[in-house]
Amino acid sequence: MFTSCILFIGNAVIDEELNQKGKYDYWWSHAMISDSTHDAIFKYCDFASNSKSAMCNGIIDKAWNEMGDVDVYNIYAPICLTPAERNTSAIPGSVRPPLSTFHHL
């Protein structure tokens, strides 16, 4: 006898309004967008109706610009730089060398 089982794994979006609000709250709580941008998003964007005004679109664009080149799925991941960017990104002496010894308390 053959028995089948279906298993769904994933991170489904259950409620689009809650998903959108949660995204901007997360960005704000992790200092990825400013207080004023966060406040403006919740003032000018009506996520319940899923329709965005010109003002809302402008504020959302501002949030994405403030966030910068960050992987939204792993905000702590290093930014991948091209070899040319790697050579010009750090001023000599501005990066602390790694610790070579361990201190036990």
GIWO-V781170 format. One record per residue. N is the residue number from 1. RES is the residue in one small letter. PHI is phi in radians with two decimals (* if undefined). PSI is psi in whole degrees, -180 to 180 (999 if undefined). BURIAL is + if it has 16 or more other C-alpha atoms within 10 Angstrom, else -. Layout:
((N | RES | PHI | PSI | BURIAL) (N | RES | PHI | PSI | BURIAL))
This chain:
((1 | m | * | 140 | -) (2 | f | -1.93 | 126 | -) (3 | t | -2.02 | 132 | -) (4 | s | -1.96 | 151 | -) (5 | c | -2.43 | 135 | -) (6 | i | -1.90 | 130 | -) (7 | l | -2.20 | 124 | -) (8 | f | -1.83 | 129 | -) (9 | i | -2.19 | 136 | -) (10 | g | 2.86 | -176 | -) (11 | n | -2.11 | 80 | -) (12 | a | -1.31 | 145 | -) (13 | v | -1.50 | 115 | -) (14 | i | -1.55 | -42 | -) (15 | d | -2.37 | 112 | -) (16 | e | -1.07 | -39 | -) (17 | e | -1.06 | -49 | -) (18 | l | -1.13 | -38 | -) (19 | n | -1.08 | -46 | -) (20 | q | -1.14 | -47 | -) (21 | k | -1.07 | -43 | +) (22 | g | -1.10 | -37 | -) (23 | k | -1.08 | -49 | -) (24 | y | -1.27 | -32 | +) (25 | d | -1.12 | -42 | +) (26 | y | -1.09 | -47 | -) (27 | w | -1.03 | -44 | +) (28 | w | -1.15 | -45 | +) (29 | s | -1.21 | -15 | -) (30 | h | -1.89 | 19 | -) (31 | a | 1.02 | 34 | -) (32 | m | -1.62 | -23 | +) (33 | i | -2.31 | 158 | +) (34 | s | -1.35 | 164 | +) (35 | d | -1.03 | -44 | -) (36 | s | -1.16 | -37 | -) (37 | t | -1.19 | -44 | +) (38 | h | -1.03 | -48 | +) (39 | d | -1.09 | -41 | -) (40 | a | -1.16 | -37 | +) (41 | i | -1.04 | -46 | +) (42 | f | -1.34 | -16 | -) (43 | k | -1.48 | -41 | -) (44 | y | -1.81 | -10 | +) (45 | c | -1.86 | 129 | +) (46 | d | -1.85 | 91 | -) (47 | f | -1.27 | -21 | +) (48 | a | -1.16 | -37 | -) (49 | s | -1.55 | -12 | -) (50 | n | 1.05 | 21 | -) (51 | s | -2.03 | 137 | -) (52 | k | -2.00 | 133 | -) (53 | s | -1.39 | 171 | -) (54 | a | -1.08 | -39 | -) (55 | m | -1.09 | -45 | -) (56 | c | -1.08 | -46 | +) (57 | n | -1.04 | -39 | -) (58 | g | -1.13 | -41 | -) (59 | i | -1.18 | -40 | +) (60 | i | -1.13 | -41 | +) (61 | d | -1.05 | -41 | -) (62 | k | -1.08 | -42 | +) (63 | a | -1.06 | -45 | +) (64 | w | -1.10 | -38 | -) (65 | n | -1.18 | -40 | -) (66 | e | -1.13 | -37 | -) (67 | m | -1.13 | -34 | +) (68 | g | 1.33 | -156 | -) (69 | d | -1.56 | 70 | -) (70 | v | -2.06 | 138 | -) (71 | d | -1.25 | 111 | -) (72 | v | -1.14 | -18 | -) (73 | y | -1.60 | -12 | -) (74 | n | -2.67 | 82 | -) (75 | i | -1.19 | -15 | -) (76 | y | -1.66 | 0 | -) (77 | a | -1.26 | 147 | -) (78 | p | -1.20 | 151 | -) (79 | i | -1.40 | 132 | -) (80 | c | -1.40 | 124 | -) (81 | l | -1.93 | 149 | -) (82 | t | -1.28 | 163 | -) (83 | p | -0.97 | -38 | -) (84 | a | -1.15 | -40 | -) (85 | e | -1.18 | -37 | -) (86 | r | -1.08 | -36 | -) (87 | n | -1.30 | -21 | -) (88 | t | -1.97 | -2 | -) (89 | s | -1.40 | -23 | -) (90 | a | -2.11 | 134 | -) (91 | i | -1.43 | 134 | -) (92 | p | -0.92 | 132 | -) (93 | g | 1.56 | -9 | -) (94 | s | -1.51 | -15 | -) (95 | v | -1.85 | 125 | -) (96 | r | -1.27 | 131 | -) (97 | p | -1.17 | 153 | -) (98 | p | -1.14 | 151 | -) (99 | l | -1.26 | 134 | -) (100 | s | -1.76 | -6 | -) (101 | t | -2.21 | 156 | -) (102 | f | -1.94 | 143 | -) (103 | h | -1.97 | 125 | -) (104 | h | -1.74 | 133 | -) (105 | l | -1.64 | 999 | -))
